[in-house]
């Protein structure tokens, strides 16, 4: 099956700042994959189990859920992805460290030369910390913690005591010898978390020495469908991203409120715990594919390539923005807040049509 090139506004290989983290996120070596609608990275939702108790969890994860990918099916998908040119994998959840066969997957990916990323709850056991150290050369480990403020945390979680456990878990990881330059933070920007975002960012960057903190706008998927009141204002989103730029450099503003470059969004696809493929795990109703476990990864990617890799030009400001050599605007935010996946990013302060609230 042939596909039209995804080059309505092709990546312009402009110079990037001397910032290795920014260069990694804006990986221009993927330009050919963007234009040819080919994958370079895959996200796998290994399990729905998680003890972090986030009220807005996009995967509707709890400590009681037990769905998980069959090991042999995952191995086959990884090998097929490698054959398709995938060079990086993100283990997702739930909390992916709770997947019972995570060591097997670490070993397989490492043997195939696939770089691993893994966002976690930060609720680490001694056994997991030992495993992470064993594979630290090939693993970028993330800690999801939306706020260190006790009051805001209690608004966002069913089990407020997990705040201390996550903070202490990150510290134990570093105390074990895991290098801070292989760690990153993850914050879902909600109204409560943004009240004290500066304090939380200071903790990640100054105390924990994380190399990067990912700021994801709340999108109301999963449990989040019942918590629209958590929507952050566009002004507060801008405030958070600008404060991070004060620590990381003004060039970080070039990604607006999207938090991922065109080189990531248009070369990455996701597979949920049931084997269904999606362009993003925050967009689960946009595309209903066959199971990759049953039909094979190559077949599913080829059949749904246009939607998996966002083969369209965004409307409005995102289509015309001076930053669209790097930024594609967040398609999940566009779909959730406007109902149109091709709309300009509705939570980006650079979008003149953006409003403060859409769901409140």
C-alpha positions as CSV (number, residue, x, y, z in Angstrom):
1,X,0.0,0.0,0.0
2,X,1.4,3.4,-0.9
3,X,0.9,6.6,1.0
4,X,1.1,10.2,0.2
5,X,4.1,12.0,1.7
6,X,3.3,13.7,5.0
7,X,5.1,16.9,3.9
8,X,2.4,19.5,3.8
9,X,4.9,21.5,5.8
10,X,8.0,19.3,5.8
11,X,10.5,19.5,8.7
12,X,12.9,22.4,8.0
13,X,16.2,21.3,9.3
14,X,17.0,24.5,11.1
15,X,19.8,24.7,13.6
16,X,19.1,23.6,17.1
17,X,20.6,25.2,20.3
18,X,23.5,23.6,22.0
19,X,21.3,21.7,24.4
20,X,21.5,17.9,24.3
21,X,18.1,17.4,26.0
22,X,16.3,19.7,23.5
23,X,18.2,18.1,20.6
24,X,17.0,14.6,21.9
25,X,13.4,15.7,22.0
26,X,13.7,17.5,18.6
27,X,15.5,14.6,17.0
28,X,16.0,15.9,13.4
29,X,17.5,12.6,12.4
30,X,13.9,11.4,12.2
31,X,13.1,13.8,9.3
32,X,12.9,11.0,6.8
33,X,10.6,9.0,8.9
34,X,8.3,12.1,9.3
35,X,8.1,12.5,5.5
36,X,7.6,8.8,4.8
37,X,5.2,8.1,7.6
38,X,7.5,5.6,9.2
39,X,7.8,4.8,12.9
40,X,11.0,5.5,15.0
41,X,9.5,5.0,18.5
42,X,6.8,2.9,20.1
43,X,5.0,3.2,23.4
44,X,3.6,0.0,25.0
45,X,1.0,0.0,27.8
46,X,2.3,-3.1,29.6
47,X,-0.1,-3.1,32.5
48,X,-3.1,-1.2,34.0
49,X,-1.8,-1.8,37.6
50,X,-0.6,1.3,39.5
51,X,-0.6,2.3,43.2
52,X,-0.2,6.1,42.6
53,X,-4.0,6.7,42.9
54,X,-4.3,9.7,40.5
55,X,-7.9,10.7,40.3
56,X,-7.4,11.8,36.6
57,X,-5.4,8.8,35.4
58,X,-5.7,8.7,31.6
59,X,-5.4,4.9,31.7
60,X,-7.9,4.5,34.6
61,X,-5.2,2.6,36.5
62,X,-5.6,1.3,40.1
63,X,-3.8,-1.1,42.3
64,X,-6.6,-3.5,41.9
65,X,-6.5,-3.8,38.1
66,X,-4.7,-6.8,36.7
67,X,-4.8,-6.4,32.9
68,X,-1.3,-6.9,31.3
69,X,0.2,-7.7,27.9
70,X,1.1,-11.4,27.4
71,X,4.9,-11.7,27.5
72,X,5.3,-13.6,24.3
73,X,3.0,-11.2,22.4
74,X,5.0,-8.3,23.6
75,X,8.3,-9.9,22.6
76,X,6.9,-10.5,19.1
77,X,5.7,-6.9,18.8
78,X,9.1,-5.6,19.9
79,X,10.9,-7.7,17.3
80,X,8.4,-6.7,14.6
81,X,8.9,-3.0,15.6
82,X,12.6,-3.4,15.3
83,X,12.2,-4.8,11.8
84,X,10.1,-1.7,11.0
85,X,12.9,0.6,12.1
86,X,11.9,1.4,15.7
87,X,15.0,2.5,17.7
88,X,13.3,3.5,21.0
89,X,10.6,2.1,23.2
90,X,8.7,3.7,26.1
91,X,7.3,1.2,28.6
92,X,4.0,2.6,29.7
93,X,1.3,1.7,32.3
94,X,-0.3,1.9,34.7
95,X,3.1,1.7,36.4
96,X,5.2,-0.3,34.0
97,X,7.7,-1.3,36.7
98,X,4.9,-3.5,38.1
99,X,4.8,-5.6,34.9
100,X,5.9,-9.0,36.1
101,X,8.2,-9.7,33.1
102,X,9.9,-6.3,32.9
103,X,13.4,-7.8,33.2
104,X,12.7,-9.9,30.1
105,X,11.7,-6.9,28.2
106,X,14.7,-4.9,29.4
107,X,17.0,-7.7,28.2
108,X,15.3,-8.0,24.8
109,X,15.3,-4.3,24.0
110,X,18.9,-3.9,25.1
111,X,20.0,-6.9,22.9
112,X,18.2,-5.4,19.9
113,X,19.9,-2.0,20.5
114,X,16.6,-0.3,21.3
115,X,16.8,2.7,23.7
116,X,14.4,2.5,26.7
117,X,12.3,5.1,28.4
118,X,10.0,4.4,31.3
119,X,7.8,6.8,33.3
120,X,7.0,5.4,36.7
121,X,5.1,6.3,39.9
122,X,8.3,6.7,41.8
123,X,7.0,4.1,44.3
124,X,10.1,2.0,44.0
125,X,11.0,-1.3,45.7
126,X,14.5,-2.2,46.4
127,X,14.3,-5.0,43.8
128,X,13.3,-2.5,41.1
129,X,16.0,0.0,42.0
130,X,18.5,-2.8,41.6
131,X,17.1,-3.7,38.2
132,X,17.2,-0.1,37.1
133,X,20.8,0.2,38.0
134,X,21.7,-2.9,36.2
135,X,20.2,-1.4,32.9
136,X,21.0,2.2,33.6
137,X,23.2,2.6,30.5
138,X,20.2,2.0,28.3
139,X,17.3,3.4,30.4
140,X,15.9,6.8,30.9
141,X,13.8,6.7,34.0
142,X,10.9,9.1,34.7
143,X,9.1,9.9,37.9
144,X,5.5,11.1,37.7
145,X,4.7,13.5,40.5
146,X,2.3,16.4,39.8
147,X,3.0,18.4,42.9
148,X,4.9,18.3,46.1
149,X,2.4,20.5,47.9
150,X,0.4,18.3,50.3
151,X,-2.9,20.1,49.9
152,X,-2.8,20.1,46.1
153,X,-1.7,16.5,46.1
154,X,-4.7,15.5,48.3
155,X,-7.0,17.1,45.7
156,X,-5.5,15.0,42.9
157,X,-5.1,11.6,44.6
158,X,-7.3,9.1,46.4
159,X,-4.3,8.1,48.6
160,X,-2.6,11.3,49.7
161,X,0.1,9.3,51.6
162,X,1.7,8.3,48.3
163,X,3.1,11.8,47.9
164,X,5.8,11.1,50.5
165,X,6.4,7.6,49.1
166,X,7.1,9.0,45.6
167,X,9.4,11.7,46.8
168,X,11.3,9.3,49.0
169,X,11.4,6.8,46.2
170,X,13.1,9.2,43.9
171,X,15.7,10.0,46.6
172,X,16.4,6.4,47.2
173,X,16.9,5.8,43.5
174,X,19.6,8.5,43.4
175,X,21.1,7.4,46.6
176,X,21.5,4.0,45.1
177,X,23.9,5.4,42.5
178,X,21.4,5.8,39.6
179,X,22.7,8.8,37.6
180,X,20.4,11.9,37.8
181,X,21.2,12.7,34.2
182,X,19.3,9.5,33.2
183,X,16.2,10.7,35.1
184,X,13.3,13.0,34.2
185,X,10.2,14.3,35.8
186,X,6.6,14.2,34.6
187,X,3.9,16.6,35.7
188,X,0.3,16.6,34.5
189,X,-0.7,20.3,34.5
190,X,-4.1,20.6,36.4
191,X,-5.5,23.6,38.2
192,X,-4.4,22.3,41.6
193,X,-0.9,21.3,40.5
194,X,-0.2,24.7,38.8
195,X,-1.0,26.7,41.9
196,X,2.5,25.8,43.2
197,X,4.2,24.6,40.0
198,X,7.3,26.7,40.7
199,X,7.9,24.8,44.0
200,X,7.5,21.5,42.3
201,X,9.8,22.4,39.4
202,X,12.4,23.6,41.8
203,X,12.3,20.3,43.6
204,X,12.8,18.3,40.4
205,X,15.5,20.4,39.0
206,X,17.4,21.8,42.0
207,X,17.0,19.0,44.5
208,X,16.6,15.9,42.4
209,X,18.8,17.1,39.5
210,X,16.5,15.7,36.8
211,X,17.6,16.6,33.3
212,X,14.1,17.5,32.2
213,X,10.6,17.8,33.5
214,X,7.8,17.0,31.0
215,X,4.8,19.3,31.5
216,X,1.7,17.6,30.1
217,X,-1.6,19.5,29.9
218,X,-4.6,17.6,31.5
219,X,-6.6,16.0,28.7
220,X,-9.5,14.2,30.4
221,X,-9.0,10.7,29.2
222,X,-9.8,7.7,31.4
223,X,-10.7,8.7,34.9
224,X,-10.1,12.3,33.7
225,X,-13.5,12.1,31.8
226,X,-15.1,12.6,35.2
227,X,-12.8,15.4,36.4
228,X,-13.2,18.3,33.9
229,X,-12.9,20.7,36.8
230,X,-9.2,20.0,36.9
231,X,-8.7,21.9,33.6
232,X,-5.8,24.4,34.0
233,X,-6.2,27.9,32.6
234,X,-4.2,28.7,29.5
235,X,-2.6,31.5,31.4
236,X,-1.3,29.1,34.1
237,X,-0.1,26.7,31.5
238,X,2.0,29.5,29.9
239,X,3.3,30.5,33.4
240,X,4.5,27.0,34.1
241,X,6.2,26.5,30.7
242,X,7.8,29.9,30.9
243,X,9.1,29.2,34.4
244,X,10.7,25.9,33.2
245,X,12.3,27.9,30.3
246,X,13.8,30.2,32.9
247,X,15.7,27.1,34.1
248,X,16.3,25.3,30.8
249,X,16.6,28.1,28.3
250,X,14.3,30.3,26.3
251,X,14.4,27.9,23.3
252,X,12.1,25.6,25.3
253,X,9.3,28.0,24.5
254,X,9.5,27.0,20.9
255,X,7.4,23.8,21.7
256,X,4.5,25.9,23.0
257,X,2.2,23.8,25.1
258,X,2.7,20.6,23.1
259,X,5.6,19.1,25.0
260,X,6.7,17.0,22.1
261,X,8.2,17.9,18.8
262,X,7.0,17.1,15.3
263,X,9.8,14.5,15.2
264,X,8.3,12.7,18.2
265,X,4.6,13.0,17.5
266,X,4.8,12.0,13.8
267,X,7.2,9.1,14.2
268,X,5.7,7.5,17.4
269,X,2.8,5.2,17.8
270,X,1.3,3.5,20.9
271,X,-0.1,0.0,21.7
272,X,-2.6,-0.3,24.6
273,X,-2.8,-3.2,26.9
274,X,-5.3,-5.0,24.6
275,X,-3.1,-4.7,21.6
276,X,-4.9,-1.8,19.9
277,X,-2.7,0.8,18.2
278,X,-3.2,4.5,18.8
279,X,-1.3,7.7,17.7
280,X,-1.2,8.7,21.4
281,X,-2.3,7.0,24.6
282,X,-4.2,10.2,25.5
283,X,-6.3,9.7,22.3
284,X,-8.0,6.3,22.7
285,X,-11.3,6.8,20.8
286,X,-9.9,8.4,17.6
287,X,-8.7,5.2,16.0
288,X,-10.0,1.6,16.5
289,X,-7.5,-0.8,15.1
290,X,-7.2,-4.5,15.0
291,X,-5.1,-6.1,17.7
292,X,-1.4,-6.2,16.8
293,X,-1.2,-9.4,18.8
294,X,-3.6,-11.1,16.4
295,X,-3.0,-9.3,13.1
296,X,0.7,-8.5,13.4
297,X,2.3,-5.1,13.9
298,X,3.3,-4.5,10.3
299,X,-0.2,-5.1,9.0
300,X,-1.8,-2.7,11.5
301,X,0.8,0.1,11.0
302,X,0.6,-0.2,7.2
303,X,-3.2,-0.1,7.2
304,X,-3.6,2.8,9.6
305,X,-0.4,4.7,8.9
306,X,-2.1,8.1,8.0
307,X,-3.9,8.3,11.3
308,X,-1.2,6.8,13.5
309,X,1.3,9.4,12.3
310,X,-1.0,12.4,12.0
311,X,-0.8,12.9,8.3
312,X,-2.4,16.3,8.0
313,X,-1.5,19.9,8.4
314,X,-3.0,21.5,11.5
315,X,-5.4,24.4,11.1
316,X,-4.9,28.0,12.0
317,X,-1.9,29.2,14.1
318,X,-0.3,25.7,14.3
319,X,-0.2,25.4,10.6
320,X,1.3,28.9,10.2
321,X,3.4,29.2,13.3
322,X,7.1,30.1,12.9
323,X,7.8,27.3,15.3
324,X,6.3,24.5,13.2
325,X,9.7,23.4,12.0
326,X,9.8,21.8,15.5
327,X,6.3,22.0,17.0
328,X,3.1,20.3,15.8
329,X,0.8,21.5,18.6
330,X,-0.7,18.9,20.9
331,X,-3.2,16.9,18.9
332,X,-4.6,15.3,22.1
333,X,-5.4,18.7,23.6
334,X,-6.9,19.8,20.3
335,X,-9.2,16.8,20.2
336,X,-10.2,16.9,23.9
337,X,-10.8,20.7,24.2
338,X,-12.2,21.5,20.7
339,X,-13.4,18.1,19.3
340,X,-11.2,18.7,16.2
341,X,-7.9,16.8,16.2
342,X,-6.6,19.2,13.4
343,X,-7.3,22.4,15.3
344,X,-4.6,24.7,16.6
345,X,-3.4,23.8,20.1
346,X,-6.1,25.3,22.3
347,X,-3.9,25.5,25.4
348,X,-1.0,27.2,23.7
349,X,-0.6,30.9,24.6
350,X,0.7,31.5,21.1
351,X,-2.6,30.6,19.6
352,X,-4.7,33.8,19.3
353,X,-7.9,31.8,19.4
354,X,-7.1,30.1,22.7
355,X,-9.4,30.8,25.6
356,X,-8.8,30.4,29.3
357,X,-11.2,27.4,29.9
358,X,-13.1,25.0,27.6
359,X,-14.6,22.5,30.0
360,X,-15.1,24.3,33.3
